[in-house]
């Protein structure tokens, strides 16, 4: 019996040691798990925060770009409206000039003076051939072919005469006078000036929108 007691004591010591080691390991495991979990949670929180920050940055950038595009569109529309208003005003101005010049045609095509202190006298008649009218209208319409035009008294943009064809008919006297030619020129000039103004505004519009 006395021999067994030391053995029992050693067994008890070993059991206590093993139990202590087990408790120590368990505590270390729990602490390690808790630390690892805390670090993992912190990493996930950081990643989540960074992701949310990136989403906010992208949303803010998109909002900024949309606002910029909207502002540019509004500015472009306003500029286009201003150009259109300017063009309308220019056309009205050109029409005023045309009406004023048209009102002077009768006087400047029927009277003349020999000198500044002389009395006005009737202008001698001016004769224009069909060939003259043909060349006039061909230059106006940009063609070398004979251009058919309305009869005298018409308000078209061509000089007033019937197209007689070519050859000897070019030498015949056409039914047009100074007033017809000047009226034709005044009206055509309004159209040309309007086209120039429209082209100028179109160039400005393209330039403002970055087009070549």
Secondary structure, DSSP 8 states (H G I E B T S, - for coil): -HHHHHHHHHHHHHHHHHHHHHHHHHHHHHHHHHHHHHHHHHHHHHHHHHHHHHHHHHHHHHHHHHHHHHHHHHHHHHHHHHHHHHHHHHHHHHHHHHHHHHHHHHHHHHEE-SSTTS--EE------BHHHHHHHHHHHHT-SS------TT--SSS-S-----SGGGGGSB-S--HHHHHHHHHHHHHHHHHHHHHHHHHHHHHHHTT--
